[in-house]
Amino acid sequence: MNLHMKSTVAAALMLAGLGFASQAHADAVDDITKAGAINVGIFSDFPPFSSASADMSIKGYDVDVAQAIADALKVKLNLVSVTGQNRIPYLTDKRVDILMSVGYSKEREEVIDFAAAYAPYYIAVIGPAALSVKGKEDLADKSIAVNRGTLEDTSLTEAAPASADIKRFDNYNSVIQAFISGQTQLMVVGNDVGAQVLAKQDALKPEQKFQLLTSPSHIGLNKHEDRLKTAVNDAVAKMLADGKLDESSKAWLKTPLNPENLKD
């Protein structure tokens, strides 16, 4: 009898343990649906992808995509401000359901999963429309502003001919001012920085000449959340198919969306 009771108790404990395990690994889509909202980790000051507007709400390319995902899941969008240091812990601790603007890396893939690329991020050569620059060879004898010690600096140094006059500055504001003031003929920046210049300098009429490096942004999510990953990928694919992603690119990045820029 004692043996039978012990077996019964052990079986009950095992079933209870399985129940707790099932709860611990609840599906993210079910949790989001039950809550009626999706928590999206986003940089609050990362224009043109996300930044405070005149009414203090956060707007930008990332917000457009996050809203499309929320609409696809038929829930409210709840934006959560994160930093580069805390956003991965916010995701793994389930304080947010997904993260915007995450660059892919093998190191990150050991901790989190990645949905398909949704946003172009690339390093571009920018110059006035009147100046003809079509490729790396055209950088010869040109003066070019770049932020010292950045990926932009490394990419430009590798690509530019020996006769290029590379002027290195300590921050992006100095790079932009050097270009706008005519101290340099060109500048090399990421498309996030470049979009701000393209939007405001009507007299100079700056334009993207060509790209030095492409590294698109992905949406990060926790591992083993296949339903959520599918929902995110489907929402982005729909935006790409119906032109909404292109509209956001034109509105915020000041350039049409090139699907090639969404390839790693």
C-alpha positions in Angstrom: 0.0 0.0 0.0 2.8 2.4 0.9 4.5 1.6 -2.3 1.3 2.3 -4.2 0.8 5.6 -2.5 4.3 6.7 -3.1 3.9 5.8 -6.8 0.6 7.8 -7.0 2.2 10.8 -5.3 5.2 10.7 -7.6 3.0 10.5 -10.6 0.9 13.5 -9.4 4.1 15.5 -8.8 5.4 14.6 -12.2 2.1 15.7 -13.8 2.1 19.0 -11.8 5.7 19.6 -12.9 4.6 19.1 -16.5 1.8 21.6 -16.0 4.2 24.2 -14.6 6.6 23.6 -17.5 3.8 24.1 -19.9 2.9 27.4 -18.3 6.5 28.5 -18.2 6.8 27.9 -22.0 3.5 29.5 -22.9 3.3 30.7 -26.5 4.1 34.4 -26.9 1.2 34.9 -29.4 -1.2 33.5 -26.8 0.2 35.8 -24.2 0.0 38.9 -26.5 -3.5 38.1 -27.4 -4.6 37.6 -23.8 -2.9 40.9 -22.8 -4.5 42.7 -25.8 -1.2 44.4 -26.5 2.3 43.7 -27.9 5.2 45.3 -26.0 7.8 46.5 -28.6 11.3 47.5 -27.5 12.4 50.6 -29.4 15.0 53.3 -29.2 13.2 56.5 -28.3 15.9 58.8 -29.9 17.0 57.1 -33.1 15.7 59.3 -36.0 14.5 58.6 -38.6 13.7 55.1 -37.3 12.1 56.4 -34.0 12.1 59.7 -32.2 9.7 62.1 -30.4 7.5 64.2 -32.7 5.9 67.6 -32.0 3.2 66.0 -29.9 5.8 64.0 -28.0 4.6 60.7 -29.4 7.3 58.4 -30.9 7.2 58.2 -34.6 9.4 56.9 -37.4 10.1 54.0 -39.7 10.3 51.5 -36.9 7.0 52.7 -35.4 5.3 52.2 -38.8 6.4 48.6 -38.9 5.7 47.9 -35.2 2.1 49.3 -35.7 1.6 47.0 -38.7 2.7 44.0 -36.6 0.3 45.0 -33.8 -2.5 45.4 -36.4 -1.8 42.0 -37.8 -2.1 40.5 -34.4 -5.2 42.7 -33.7 -3.8 44.1 -30.5 -2.7 47.5 -29.1 0.9 48.7 -29.8 2.8 49.4 -26.6 6.2 51.0 -27.2 8.9 50.4 -24.6 12.0 52.6 -24.6 15.2 50.6 -24.5 18.9 51.2 -24.7 21.7 49.3 -26.4 22.7 47.9 -23.1 19.4 46.7 -21.7 17.4 45.7 -24.7 18.5 42.1 -24.9 17.8 41.5 -21.2 14.4 43.2 -21.6 13.6 40.7 -24.3 14.9 37.6 -22.6 13.2 38.6 -19.3 9.9 39.1 -21.4 9.6 42.7 -20.5 9.1 43.2 -24.3 7.9 40.8 -26.9 10.0 41.9 -29.8 12.8 44.4 -30.4 13.2 46.7 -33.4 16.4 47.7 -35.2 18.6 44.7 -34.3 21.6 44.0 -36.4 22.2 40.3 -37.0 25.3 38.7 -35.5 26.3 35.1 -34.7 26.9 36.1 -31.1 23.4 37.5 -30.7 21.9 34.5 -32.4 23.1 32.3 -29.5 20.8 34.3 -27.2 17.8 35.5 -29.4 16.1 34.7 -32.6 15.7 37.0 -35.7 12.7 37.6 -37.9 13.4 38.6 -41.6 15.1 41.9 -42.3 12.7 44.8 -42.5 14.8 48.0 -42.6 17.7 49.0 -44.7 20.8 50.0 -42.9 23.8 50.9 -45.0 26.8 53.2 -45.2 26.5 55.6 -48.1 28.6 58.2 -49.8 26.6 61.5 -49.9 27.3 64.5 -52.0 25.6 67.4 -53.8 23.6 66.5 -56.9 25.9 68.7 -59.0 28.9 66.5 -58.3 29.2 63.4 -60.3 30.2 60.4 -58.2 29.1 56.9 -59.3 31.6 54.5 -57.7 34.7 54.1 -55.6 37.0 55.2 -58.3 35.3 58.6 -58.4 36.4 59.3 -54.8 39.9 60.0 -56.2 41.0 63.6 -55.4 37.8 64.2 -53.5 37.6 65.5 -49.9 35.4 63.3 -47.8 34.2 63.8 -44.2 33.8 60.7 -41.9 33.4 60.0 -38.2 36.7 58.8 -36.9 37.1 55.2 -35.8 33.7 54.1 -36.9 32.6 51.4 -39.3 32.1 54.2 -41.8 35.7 55.2 -41.4 37.0 51.6 -41.9 34.8 51.1 -45.0 35.8 54.3 -46.6 39.5 53.8 -45.9 39.3 50.4 -47.5 37.4 51.6 -50.6 38.9 55.1 -51.3 41.8 55.5 -53.8 45.1 56.8 -52.3 44.5 60.3 -53.6 41.2 60.7 -51.7 41.4 63.4 -49.0 39.7 61.7 -46.0 39.0 64.2 -43.2 38.1 62.5 -39.9 36.0 64.2 -37.2 35.1 63.2 -33.7 31.3 63.1 -34.1 28.5 63.1 -36.6 27.6 66.8 -36.1 31.1 67.8 -37.1 30.9 65.5 -40.2 27.6 67.0 -41.3 28.8 70.6 -40.7 32.0 70.0 -42.7 29.9 68.7 -45.6 27.2 71.4 -45.4 29.7 74.3 -45.1 31.7 73.1 -48.1 34.8 72.1 -46.1 34.5 68.7 -47.8 32.8 67.7 -51.1 31.4 64.5 -49.7 30.6 62.7 -46.5 30.2 59.0 -45.6 27.5 58.2 -43.0 24.9 55.6 -42.2 21.5 56.1 -43.9 20.0 57.1 -40.6 22.3 60.1 -40.3 22.1 60.7 -44.1 18.3 60.9 -44.1 18.4 63.9 -41.7 20.7 65.8 -44.1 18.8 64.8 -47.2 15.6 66.1 -45.6 16.8 69.6 -44.6 19.3 70.8 -47.2 17.2 72.0 -50.1 19.8 74.4 -51.4 22.6 71.9 -51.4 20.4 69.2 -52.8 22.4 66.3 -51.4 21.9 62.8 -52.6 23.2 59.3 -52.0 25.9 58.5 -54.6 26.5 54.8 -53.8 26.7 52.4 -50.9 29.9 51.1 -49.3 28.4 48.5 -47.0 24.9 47.0 -46.3 23.8 45.5 -43.0 19.9 45.5 -42.7 18.0 45.6 -39.4 16.0 42.7 -38.1 13.3 42.3 -35.5 14.6 40.4 -32.5 12.4 37.9 -30.6 12.9 35.1 -28.1 13.9 31.7 -29.3 11.3 29.0 -29.9 8.5 31.5 -30.6 7.7 30.2 -34.1 4.2 31.5 -34.2 5.3 35.0 -33.3 8.1 34.8 -35.8 5.7 33.8 -38.6 3.3 36.6 -37.7 6.1 39.2 -37.7 7.5 37.9 -41.1 4.0 37.8 -42.6 3.3 41.4 -41.5 6.6 42.7 -43.0 6.0 40.7 -46.2 2.6 42.3 -46.5 4.1 45.8 -46.1 6.6 45.0 -48.7 4.0 43.6 -51.2 1.5 46.4 -50.8 4.0 49.2 -50.9 3.6 50.4 -47.3 7.3 49.6 -46.5 8.3 51.7 -49.5 6.0 54.5 -48.4 7.7 54.5 -44.9 11.1 54.5 -46.5 10.3 57.6 -48.6 8.7 59.3 -45.7 11.4 58.7 -43.1 14.6 57.6 -45.0 13.9 60.1 -47.9 14.7 57.4 -50.5 12.7 54.6 -52.1 13.1 51.2 -50.6 15.5 48.9 -52.5 14.6 45.3 -51.6 18.3 44.4 -52.2 19.1 46.4 -49.1 17.1 43.9 -47.0 19.5 41.1 -47.8 22.3 40.2 -45.3 
